[in-house]
Amino acid sequence: MMRVALVLFMSVLIAGCAGRGSGHAERVSAPSGWNGEQGKASFYADRYHGRKTASGERHDRNALTAAHRSLPFGTHVRVTRLDNGRETVVRINDRGPFVRGRVIDVSRRAAEELDMIGPGVVNVRLTPE
């Protein structure tokens, strides 16, 4: 009986030390002075699903995440498609895009919310969230 109580106590203690964490960075504010930007957005190809991002987490095509060259990981950004007004909020968890003229790469789910699956690359405005 004592052994069961000890195992139960240790399990609770370890679970408490593990934290709530989903493995994602805490929400971070956009850097002071960054008021947003405009440019082209693209989205991750399916082959990147499950691969590690620059932040260390795995890319999840079903999450609302994105790559940006310089914003801190954990920054939430509103992405607005300029030609149709559709928008979504994404969390920065990767670096890129590495194609000239593009300002953000979004996950497939974010691309679906922006209705950009067909065209692949669209003009967007990024604003701090």
C-alpha positions, 0 to 999 in steps of 0.5 A: 500500500505504501508503494502504491501511495509513493508511486501515485505521489511521484506521478502527481509531482512529475506531472506538476513539474511538466507544466501545461506546455503544448511545446509552443513559445509563449505569446510574444508582442511584435517588436516596438516600432513594427507596424506591419508590412505588405508583400506576397504570401505563400504557403508550405507544401505538404512535404513539410508537414511534421518537419522541424521548424527553426523554433524547434517545433514540428510543422503542423499543416493544420495549425495557424502558424507561419514563417517570417524572416525576423519577427520573434517566435511566438509573435501573433500576426494578422494576415489580410489578403488584399484582393478579397479581404479574408484574414487570419491570425497566425503565430510565427514559429519558423524562419523564411520565406527565402524567395525574393518579394515574399514576406510570409509563408503560412501553414495550409490551414491559414492558406485555406482561411485566406482562400489562397490554395488555388493561386498559391501566392497572394498579396497580403498586409501583415499587422501586429495582433 
